[in-house]
Amino acid sequence: MFDFMDMDFNSGGETGEPSGSGPYIPDAGECMRCGMCVGSCPTFRLFQVDEETPRRRIRTIGKLLVENQPVSDAELQHLNNCLQCRACEPACPSRMAYGELFDRARAALASQAPIDWLAKLAFRVIEQKRWRNRLMPLMDLYLKTGLRTPLRKSGLLKKLRLAEAEALLTPPALTALKPLYPATANRRGNVALFTGCVAEPFDRETLLAAIKLLNAIGFDVSVPPQQGCCGAIHQHNGQSAAGLIANNLRVFNALPVDAVIHTASGCGAMLSEYRADDDAAVQLFGSRLADINEFLLQHWPEDLLLKPVDGTAAVHEPCSQRNVLKNQQAVYALLAKIPGLAVAPLADNRICCGAGGSYMLTHPDNAEALRTLKTQAVAAAAASTVVSGNFGCMCFLNADPALNGQKIVHPIRLLAGALP
């Protein structure tokens, strides 16, 4: 009943095992007998009901993608409650490609109903870099003129369903990054920096820290202005990301660079799973794609010694880093290069912080409940610094008043600050 359509089940031989390599949904009985995914599911942590688990959502996805059956409003609600953290994937003994199946289910649902005006506008802003650039001065003016307090009190933001997004606003960078930053040490190569869409104006400090570090270890850094959003928000909400993917493949594959570096693990997860009709373009892009932490660790010069930093750094491991990129240990190894800095994982890292890409905007109650658990873990850690490798997580957590002014930063900002 739950055999997935991408598999070739007629050529599996006598064993009956599928011979294809695409995603699949395990047999329903197998899925219901397991439950290995339940303990890692954040919505099960919140609601403690089986309907809020991956194994029950798989039944709904099977109805949509395989059986072409309608789903109830309750099934749809439980499906949409998923944060797409993909913590169920490493826990699943059946190797289920839950993230891809979820995206396909979302696409199937989106094709059946038009999106509302606010979502349509948000997608267009993400797609159009010129629109975003024109909005930034207006946002900066809004934050500086004192309009924030009376507008919040008016209730207009809630009526327009913009309150959650407005709460995340911080002053944006208003100038563009330069197209090239030459190495400041003996030149060893040239890399390109992926800046993302929202992170480019709102997480400029991290991007500049990445450039500073890459320059310090001998790499020129190119920042192509034609690059765009990675496409994650579109794809995870049932919209086509094909145009965004094609643009980034074209822009970055045309550059004579040794690597394409990403700093946000959420973008990196999407970039690492790019698919397009042009397999050669995807392979070239993927062969040069690198996470900033792993790249720095691999190319760190033995004679580059950092200044001592007294204190403790607690490491928040984003879901995209733990469950998709699976490279969180690079952060610990990199921070260990700072003399005097004690490094430890934040408690309960396997549970999502609630950001979930656009989830913090579409499901604010669930997201805030999960954020409360995470900020409690931050308080219990009593660390002088908390780091996270994903801009979305940092943005969402830093907007919580419960942090009492403590700011979560990208780990490479600590390293850049410790450069001699």
C-alpha positions in Angstrom: 0.0 0.0 0.0 2.8 2.4 0.8 5.3 1.5 -1.9 6.6 4.8 -3.2 6.2 5.7 -6.9 9.9 6.5 -7.5 10.9 2.9 -7.0 11.2 0.2 -9.6 9.5 -2.7 -7.9 9.4 -5.0 -10.9 13.2 -5.5 -11.1 14.0 -6.3 -7.5 14.7 -9.9 -8.0 13.6 -12.8 -5.9 14.0 -11.0 -2.6 11.3 -8.5 -3.5 13.6 -5.7 -2.3 13.3 -2.4 -4.3 16.3 -1.9 -6.5 15.9 1.8 -7.1 17.7 4.5 -5.1 14.9 7.1 -4.7 12.9 8.0 -1.6 10.3 5.5 -0.4 7.7 5.0 2.2 8.2 1.8 4.3 5.4 -0.7 4.6 2.7 0.7 6.9 3.0 -2.2 9.3 6.8 -1.8 9.6 6.4 1.9 10.3 3.7 1.5 13.0 5.8 -1.2 14.8 8.9 1.0 15.1 8.4 4.2 17.0 12.2 5.0 16.9 11.3 8.5 15.6 8.9 9.5 18.3 11.3 10.6 21.0 13.1 12.9 18.6 9.9 14.6 17.3 9.4 18.1 18.7 5.7 18.2 18.1 5.3 14.9 20.0 7.3 16.6 22.8 4.7 19.4 22.8 1.4 17.5 22.4 2.2 13.9 23.6 -0.2 12.3 21.1 0.6 9.8 18.4 -1.0 12.0 15.7 1.9 14.4 16.2 4.6 11.9 15.2 6.4 11.1 11.9 4.9 7.6 11.7 1.3 9.0 11.7 2.3 11.7 9.2 3.7 9.1 6.9 0.2 7.6 6.6 -1.2 11.0 5.6 1.7 11.4 3.1 0.9 8.0 1.7 -2.7 9.0 1.1 -1.6 12.1 -0.8 1.2 10.7 -2.9 0.4 7.1 -3.4 -3.3 6.4 -2.9 -4.6 9.7 -4.2 -7.1 9.8 -1.4 -8.4 12.9 0.4 -7.2 13.6 3.8 -9.3 14.9 6.7 -8.9 18.4 8.2 -7.4 16.8 11.3 -4.9 14.8 9.3 -3.9 18.0 7.4 -3.5 20.0 10.6 -1.2 17.3 12.1 0.8 17.1 8.9 1.2 20.9 8.7 2.3 21.0 12.4 5.6 19.3 11.3 8.6 21.6 11.6 10.5 19.7 8.9 13.4 19.4 11.4 14.1 15.9 9.9 15.2 14.5 13.3 13.2 11.4 12.3 15.5 10.6 9.4 18.6 9.5 11.3 16.4 7.7 13.8 14.6 5.7 11.2 15.9 2.1 10.6 14.0 2.0 7.3 16.1 5.0 5.9 12.9 6.8 5.0 13.5 10.1 3.0 11.0 11.9 5.1 12.1 15.4 4.2 11.7 14.8 0.4 8.4 13.1 0.9 7.1 15.9 3.0 8.1 18.5 0.4 6.3 16.5 -2.3 3.2 16.2 -0.1 3.3 20.0 0.4 3.6 20.5 -3.4 0.6 18.3 -4.0 -1.5 20.2 -1.5 -0.4 23.6 -2.8 -1.5 22.6 -6.3 -5.0 22.1 -5.0 -5.4 25.4 -3.3 -4.2 29.0 -4.2 -1.9 30.7 -1.7 -3.1 33.8 0.0 -1.9 37.3 -0.7 0.6 37.5 2.2 2.3 34.3 1.3 2.4 35.3 -2.4 4.0 38.6 -1.5 6.6 36.9 0.8 7.6 34.5 -2.0 8.0 37.4 -4.4 10.2 39.4 -2.0 12.4 36.3 -1.5 12.6 35.8 -5.2 13.4 39.4 -6.1 16.6 40.8 -4.8 15.8 44.3 -6.1 12.6 44.3 -4.0 14.5 43.3 -0.9 17.1 46.0 -1.5 14.4 48.7 -1.8 12.7 47.5 1.4 15.8 47.6 3.6 16.0 51.5 3.9 12.3 51.5 4.8 12.8 48.9 7.5 15.8 50.8 8.8 13.7 54.0 8.9 10.9 52.3 10.6 13.2 51.0 13.4 14.9 54.4 13.9 11.8 56.6 13.9 10.1 55.1 16.9 7.1 53.9 15.0 7.5 50.4 16.3 5.9 50.9 19.7 2.7 52.7 18.6 2.2 50.3 15.6 2.5 47.3 17.9 0.0 48.8 20.3 -2.4 49.6 17.6 -3.1 45.9 16.8 -2.7 46.6 13.1 0.3 44.2 12.8 -1.8 41.4 14.2 -4.7 42.1 11.8 -2.3 42.0 8.9 -0.7 38.8 10.3 2.7 40.6 10.4 3.2 40.6 14.2 5.5 37.6 14.3 7.7 38.7 11.4 7.9 42.3 12.8 9.1 40.9 16.1 12.2 39.5 14.4 13.3 42.7 12.8 16.7 44.1 13.6 18.6 46.9 11.9 19.6 45.7 8.4 22.9 46.4 6.5 22.1 49.0 3.8 25.3 48.7 1.7 26.1 45.8 -0.6 29.0 43.5 0.0 32.0 44.1 -2.3 32.3 41.6 -5.2 35.9 40.6 -4.2 37.8 40.5 -0.9 41.5 39.7 -1.5 43.4 37.4 0.9 45.4 39.1 3.6 47.8 36.2 4.0 49.8 34.2 1.5 47.3 33.5 -1.2 46.2 29.8 -1.4 43.1 30.0 -3.6 39.8 31.6 -4.4 36.4 30.8 -2.9 32.9 32.2 -3.5 30.6 33.1 -0.6 26.9 32.2 -0.6 25.1 35.0 1.2 21.5 33.9 1.1 18.5 36.2 0.9 17.5 37.4 4.4 20.9 36.8 6.0 22.7 39.1 3.6 21.2 42.3 5.2 20.3 40.9 8.6 23.3 38.7 9.5 26.1 40.9 7.9 28.4 40.4 10.9 28.6 36.6 10.3 29.3 37.1 6.6 32.0 39.6 7.3 33.5 37.3 9.9 33.6 34.5 7.3 35.3 36.8 4.8 37.8 37.9 7.4 38.7 34.3 8.4 38.9 33.1 4.8 41.2 36.0 3.9 43.3 35.3 7.0 43.9 31.7 5.9 44.9 32.8 2.4 41.8 32.8 0.3 40.3 35.5 -1.9 36.6 35.7 -1.4 34.2 36.4 -4.3 30.7 37.5 -3.6 28.7 37.3 -6.8 25.8 39.9 -6.7 23.7 37.8 -9.1 23.2 35.0 -6.6 19.8 34.6 -4.9 17.9 32.7 -2.3 18.7 29.0 -1.9 15.1 28.1 -2.5 14.4 26.4 0.9 11.4 28.5 1.9 9.7 27.9 -1.5 10.4 24.1 -1.6 9.4 23.4 2.0 6.1 25.3 1.5 5.1 23.5 -1.7 6.2 26.1 -4.2 8.6 25.5 -7.0 12.3 26.4 -6.3 13.4 25.5 -9.8 14.1 29.1 -10.9 16.1 29.9 -7.8 18.1 26.7 -8.1 18.8 27.3 -11.8 20.0 30.8 -11.1 22.5 29.8 -8.3 23.8 26.9 -10.4 24.4 29.3 -13.3 26.0 32.0 -11.2 28.3 29.8 -9.1 29.3 27.3 -11.7 30.6 30.1 -13.9 33.1 31.2 -11.3 36.7 29.9 -11.3 36.8 29.1 -7.6 38.0 26.3 -5.4 34.9 26.2 -3.3 31.4 27.7 -2.7 31.1 28.5 1.0 27.9 28.7 3.0 27.6 30.0 6.5 23.9 29.2 7.4 23.3 25.5 7.9 19.7 25.9 6.8 20.8 27.2 3.4 23.6 24.6 3.3 21.1 21.8 3.8 19.1 23.0 0.8 22.1 23.7 -1.4 23.5 20.2 -0.6 20.3 18.6 -1.9 19.9 20.6 -5.1 18.2 18.7 -8.0 17.8 20.0 -11.6 17.5 18.6 -15.1 21.1 19.4 -15.7 22.9 16.7 -13.7 26.3 17.9 -14.7 25.6 21.4 -13.3 24.3 19.9 -10.1 27.4 17.7 -9.8 29.8 20.6 -10.4 28.0 22.7 -7.8 27.9 19.9 -5.3 31.6 19.0 -5.7 32.6 22.5 -4.7 30.0 23.2 -2.0 31.5 23.5 1.5 30.3 24.5 5.0 32.3 27.4 6.5 33.2 25.4 9.6 34.4 22.4 7.7 36.4 24.5 5.2 38.1 26.5 7.9 39.0 23.4 9.8 40.4 21.6 6.7 42.5 24.6 5.6 43.5 26.1 8.9 47.3 27.0 8.8 49.3 25.4 11.6 51.1 28.7 12.3 47.8 30.7 12.8 47.4 30.9 16.5 44.4 32.7 18.0 44.2 35.0 21.0 43.0 33.4 24.3 39.4 33.9 25.3 38.3 33.1 28.8 34.8 31.7 29.2 32.4 28.9 28.1 30.7 28.5 24.8 27.5 26.5 24.7 26.9 25.1 21.2 23.3 25.0 19.8 23.2 22.5 17.0 20.6 23.4 14.4 18.5 20.7 13.0 19.7 21.3 9.5 23.3 20.8 10.8 22.5 17.7 12.9 20.1 15.9 10.7 21.0 16.9 7.1 24.6 18.1 6.9 25.6 15.9 9.9 28.8 18.0 10.5 28.2 19.5 13.9 31.4 18.1 15.3 33.4 20.6 13.0 32.1 23.4 15.2 33.5 21.9 18.4 36.9 21.2 16.7 37.1 24.7 15.3 36.2 26.4 18.6 38.8 24.3 20.3 41.4 26.3 18.5 40.6 29.3 20.8 42.9 29.0 23.9 41.1 29.3 27.2 37.6 28.7 25.8 35.6 25.8 27.2 33.2 24.4 24.7 30.2 22.2 25.5 26.9 21.2 23.7 23.7 22.9 24.7 21.4 20.4 26.5 18.7 18.6 24.5 20.2 19.6 21.1 18.2 16.9 19.3 15.0 18.9 19.9 14.2 21.8 17.4 14.3 25.3 18.7 11.0 26.1 16.9 12.3 28.3 14.1 11.9 25.8 11.3 12.4 28.2 8.4 9.1 29.9 8.0 7.4 27.8 10.8 8.0 30.5 13.4 5.7 32.7 11.3 3.1 30.2 10.3 2.8 28.3 13.6 3.8 30.9 16.2 2.3 29.2 19.2 4.1 25.9 18.6 7.3 27.7 17.7 7.2 29.8 20.9 6.6 26.8 23.1 9.7 25.1 21.6 11.7 28.3 21.9 10.8 28.4 25.6 12.3 25.0 26.1 15.5 26.1 24.3 15.9 29.3 26.2 15.5 27.4 29.4 18.4 25.2 28.2 20.4 28.4 27.5 19.8 29.7 31.0 20.7 26.4 32.6 24.0 26.3 30.6 25.1 29.6 32.3 27.6 30.0 29.5 29.3 33.2 28.7 28.5 32.7 25.0 26.0 30.6 23.1 26.7 29.9 19.4 24.5 28.5 16.6 25.4 27.8 13.0 22.1 28.8 11.4 20.8 32.4 11.0 17.1 31.4 11.3 17.7 29.8 14.7 19.7 32.8 15.9 17.2 35.3 14.7 14.3 33.4 16.4 16.0 32.7 19.6 17.5 36.2 20.0 14.0 37.7 19.7 12.9 36.0 22.9 12.9 38.5 25.8 13.6 35.5 28.2 17.3 35.7 27.0 17.6 38.9 29.0 19.8 40.6 26.4 22.2 37.6 25.9 22.8 37.2 22.1 23.4 34.0 20.3 26.0 34.3 17.6 27.5 32.3 14.8 30.6 30.4 16.0 32.8 31.9 13.4 32.3 35.3 14.9 34.1 34.1 18.0 37.0 32.9 15.8 37.2 36.1 13.8 37.2 38.1 17.1 40.2 36.0 18.3 42.4 36.6 15.2 45.7 38.1 16.1 
